[in-house]
Amino acid sequence: MSAGGITSSGFQPVLSVQDLVFSYGGPAILTGVSFDLERGQLLGILGANGAGKSTLFRCILGHEKNYSGSITLSGGDVKKMPAELLAKHIAYVPQSHFPSFNYSVFDMALMGTVAQTSAWTMPGKKQYAAAEEALELLGIRALSQRGFRQLSGGEQQLVLVARALAQKASILVMDEPTANLDYGNQIRVLGSVRELTRRGYSIIMSTHNPNHAFLFTDRVITLHNGKIITEGKPEEALTAETIKTLYGVNVSIRRDDNGTPSCTPVLQRS
């Protein structure tokens, strides 16, 4: 949590959510949610379906503004930011995308540069360079002329990340980016996401997999019934008791020889 706009580590947060309360007109979906995101940090958000993760993202992205509390990006109030300015700070990566046309990988990445141009203006050299740079950064430039629909699920997800990077925003919001991928592609995509934080990107990522949080995140927040119940380093915030509260299952948490924790369900034998 922040105190006077400074995080516990002494840094100015790039994103700060304070005392957020939101409702669609009935019971509150989010209640008293507060946290900070620092530059170069990967923050994982865990919670069962309906816990409020997607609503939280909609508020952060400026899609919902009828909330109390505050959300600030680099000190600016999200409620007061026009969409064009928000797009310069923050980009969204969905868990999947099904375009109407079989756009090339390069064109998909180029779409991320729309926020850099005025209406009805064609992309220029700067935008083309941004798309190429994003593909290169994620190691998929060789796919640039392939059709998006012909890619594997993991490749498609990396293209969606590249589209967000081409937007030139320093904060990425990722909604379960590996939800539809096989195990190998999950690890490859999350490894690429982790590498982005080492390059200075700040990332918020929702996931249902505690082991993904243990392996890749710097900090986690756990949401239950719209409230944060734990926050901190993954090995501190994701206890067996917390996971039981979130998902209603018993788990065992063990550490490997390197001290990295992992979570295994405890199954009842009949």
C-alpha positions in Angstrom: 0.0 0.0 0.0 1.1 3.6 -0.5 1.5 6.3 2.0 1.3 9.8 0.7 1.8 8.6 -2.9 5.0 6.6 -2.1 5.1 2.8 -2.0 6.6 0.8 0.9 9.8 0.4 -1.2 10.2 4.2 -1.5 9.2 4.5 -5.2 6.5 6.6 -6.8 3.9 4.2 -8.1 3.0 4.2 -11.8 -0.5 3.1 -10.9 -2.3 3.7 -7.6 -5.7 2.4 -6.7 -7.0 3.7 -3.4 -10.3 2.9 -1.5 -12.0 1.8 -4.7 -15.7 1.0 -4.4 -17.9 0.0 -7.4 -21.4 -1.2 -8.0 -23.5 -1.8 -11.0 -26.5 -0.6 -9.1 -26.9 -3.5 -6.7 -24.5 -4.9 -4.1 -20.9 -3.6 -4.3 -18.7 -5.5 -6.7 -15.6 -4.0 -5.3 -15.2 -2.7 -1.7 -12.2 -0.7 -0.4 -9.7 -2.0 -2.9 -6.3 -0.4 -2.6 -2.9 -1.2 -4.1 0.1 0.2 -6.0 2.0 -0.9 -9.0 5.7 0.0 -9.4 7.7 0.4 -12.5 9.1 -3.0 -13.7 6.8 -5.0 -11.5 4.6 -7.9 -12.4 1.5 -8.0 -10.2 -0.7 -11.0 -10.2 -4.4 -10.9 -9.2 -6.1 -14.1 -8.2 -9.7 -14.8 -7.3 -12.6 -17.0 -8.3 -15.0 -16.2 -11.1 -17.1 -13.3 -9.9 -14.6 -12.0 -7.4 -14.3 -8.6 -9.2 -11.2 -9.0 -11.3 -12.7 -8.0 -14.6 -14.6 -5.1 -13.0 -11.4 -3.9 -11.4 -9.7 -4.0 -14.9 -12.6 -2.1 -16.4 -12.2 0.7 -13.8 -8.4 0.9 -14.3 -8.8 1.1 -18.1 -11.3 3.9 -17.8 -14.3 1.9 -19.1 -16.2 2.3 -15.8 -16.0 5.7 -14.1 -18.9 5.6 -11.7 -16.8 4.5 -8.7 -15.7 6.1 -5.5 -12.1 6.2 -4.4 -9.3 7.0 -6.8 -7.3 5.5 -9.6 -4.2 7.4 -10.8 -1.8 6.8 -13.6 1.6 8.5 -13.0 -0.2 10.9 -10.8 -3.1 11.7 -13.2 -6.7 10.9 -12.3 -8.1 8.2 -14.6 -11.6 9.7 -14.4 -10.4 12.9 -15.9 -8.2 11.4 -18.7 -9.6 11.3 -22.2 -9.3 7.9 -24.0 -6.4 9.2 -26.1 -4.3 10.1 -23.1 -5.1 6.9 -21.3 -3.9 4.9 -24.3 -0.5 6.5 -24.0 -0.2 5.2 -20.4 -1.9 1.8 -20.4 -2.7 -1.0 -22.8 -4.9 -4.1 -22.6 -4.2 -7.7 -23.6 -7.3 -9.9 -23.7 -7.1 -13.7 -23.1 -8.1 -14.3 -26.7 -9.1 -12.5 -29.9 -11.0 -13.6 -33.0 -10.7 -10.9 -35.8 -13.2 -10.8 -38.6 -10.4 -11.0 -41.2 -7.2 -13.0 -41.3 -5.0 -10.0 -40.8 -1.2 -10.5 -41.0 0.8 -10.6 -37.8 2.4 -7.3 -38.8 -1.0 -5.6 -39.4 -2.2 -6.9 -36.0 0.8 -5.3 -34.3 0.3 -2.1 -36.3 -3.2 -1.8 -35.0 -1.7 -1.0 -31.6 -0.3 2.3 -33.0 -3.8 3.8 -33.6 -3.5 5.9 -30.4 -0.4 7.6 -31.9 -2.2 9.0 -34.9 -5.1 11.4 -35.5 -8.4 10.3 -37.0 -8.3 9.2 -40.6 -4.5 9.4 -40.6 -2.5 6.5 -42.2 0.3 5.0 -40.2 3.7 6.4 -41.0 7.3 5.4 -40.5 7.2 5.9 -36.8 4.2 3.5 -36.5 5.7 0.9 -38.8 8.9 1.0 -36.7 6.9 0.6 -33.5 5.1 -2.5 -34.8 8.4 -4.0 -36.0 10.1 -3.3 -32.7 7.3 -5.0 -30.8 7.5 -8.1 -32.9 11.2 -8.2 -32.5 11.1 -7.8 -28.8 8.8 -10.8 -28.5 10.9 -12.9 -30.9 8.1 -13.3 -33.5 9.2 -11.0 -36.3 9.7 -14.0 -38.5 5.9 -14.5 -38.4 5.1 -10.9 -39.6 3.6 -12.0 -42.9 1.7 -15.0 -41.5 -2.1 -14.8 -41.1 -3.2 -14.4 -37.5 -5.7 -17.2 -37.8 -3.0 -19.7 -39.0 -1.0 -19.3 -35.8 -0.9 -21.5 -32.8 -2.6 -20.3 -29.6 0.7 -19.3 -28.0 1.8 -17.4 -31.1 -1.6 -15.6 -31.3 -1.2 -14.5 -27.6 2.3 -13.1 -28.3 0.9 -11.2 -31.2 -1.7 -9.6 -28.9 1.0 -8.7 -26.5 3.0 -7.2 -29.4 -0.1 -5.1 -30.4 -0.2 -3.7 -26.9 3.6 -3.0 -26.9 3.3 -1.1 -30.3 0.8 1.2 -28.5 3.9 2.5 -26.6 2.2 2.3 -23.2 4.4 1.4 -20.3 1.6 -0.3 -18.3 0.0 -3.5 -19.5 -3.2 -5.1 -18.2 -3.5 -8.8 -19.0 -6.7 -10.7 -18.5 -5.8 -14.4 -17.9 -3.4 -14.3 -20.9 -2.7 -18.0 -20.9 -6.3 -19.3 -20.1 -6.7 -20.9 -23.5 -3.2 -22.3 -24.0 -1.5 -25.6 -23.5 1.1 -26.0 -20.8 4.1 -25.4 -23.0 2.6 -22.2 -24.5 1.6 -21.0 -21.0 5.2 -21.1 -19.9 6.5 -19.6 -23.0 4.1 -16.7 -23.0 4.5 -16.0 -19.3 8.3 -16.1 -19.7 8.0 -13.4 -22.4 5.7 -11.4 -20.1 8.2 -11.7 -17.3 11.0 -10.5 -19.6 9.1 -7.4 -20.4 9.2 -6.3 -16.7 13.0 -6.5 -16.9 12.8 -4.0 -19.7 10.8 -1.6 -17.5 7.2 -2.5 -18.3 4.7 -2.6 -15.4 2.2 -5.4 -15.7 -1.0 -6.4 -14.0 -2.1 -10.0 -14.8 -5.1 -12.0 -13.6 -4.7 -15.7 -13.3 -6.4 -18.7 -11.7 -3.2 -20.7 -11.4 -1.3 -20.2 -8.1 1.8 -21.9 -9.6 1.9 -19.2 -12.3 2.0 -16.6 -9.6 4.7 -18.4 -7.7 6.9 -18.7 -10.8 6.5 -15.4 -12.5 5.0 -12.6 -10.3 6.7 -10.2 -8.0 3.6 -9.6 -5.9 0.1 -10.9 -5.7 -3.3 -9.6 -4.6 -6.1 -12.0 -3.8 -9.7 -10.9 -4.3 -12.6 -12.5 -2.5 -16.2 -11.1 -2.7 -14.8 -7.9 -4.1 -12.3 -7.3 -1.3 -8.5 -7.8 -1.0 -7.9 -10.5 1.6 -4.1 -10.9 1.1 -1.4 -8.9 -0.6 2.4 -9.3 -0.8 5.0 -11.6 -2.2 3.4 -14.7 -3.7 5.0 -17.1 -1.1 3.5 -14.9 1.7 0.1 -14.1 0.2 -0.8 -17.5 -1.3 -1.0 -19.8 1.6 -3.0 -23.0 1.6 -5.7 -21.3 3.7 -6.0 -18.4 1.3 -6.3 -20.7 -1.7 -9.0 -22.7 0.2 -10.9 -19.4 0.8 -10.6 -18.3 -2.9 -11.4 -21.6 -4.6 -12.9 -23.9 -2.0 -10.2 -26.6 -2.5 -7.6 -28.1 -0.2 -4.0 -27.8 -1.4 -0.6 -28.6 -0.3 2.2 -26.1 -0.8 5.8 -27.4 -1.0 9.1 -25.9 -1.9 11.7 -27.3 -4.4 15.4 -27.4 -3.8 15.7 -23.8 -4.9 13.0 -22.7 -2.4 10.4 -22.0 -5.1 6.9 -23.0 -3.8 4.3 -25.0 -5.8 0.7 -25.8 -5.1 -0.8 -29.3 -5.5 -4.5 -30.1 -4.9 -5.2 -32.5 -2.0 -7.6 -35.1 -3.4 -9.9 -37.2 -1.3 -9.7 -40.9 -2.1 -12.9 -42.9 -2.0 
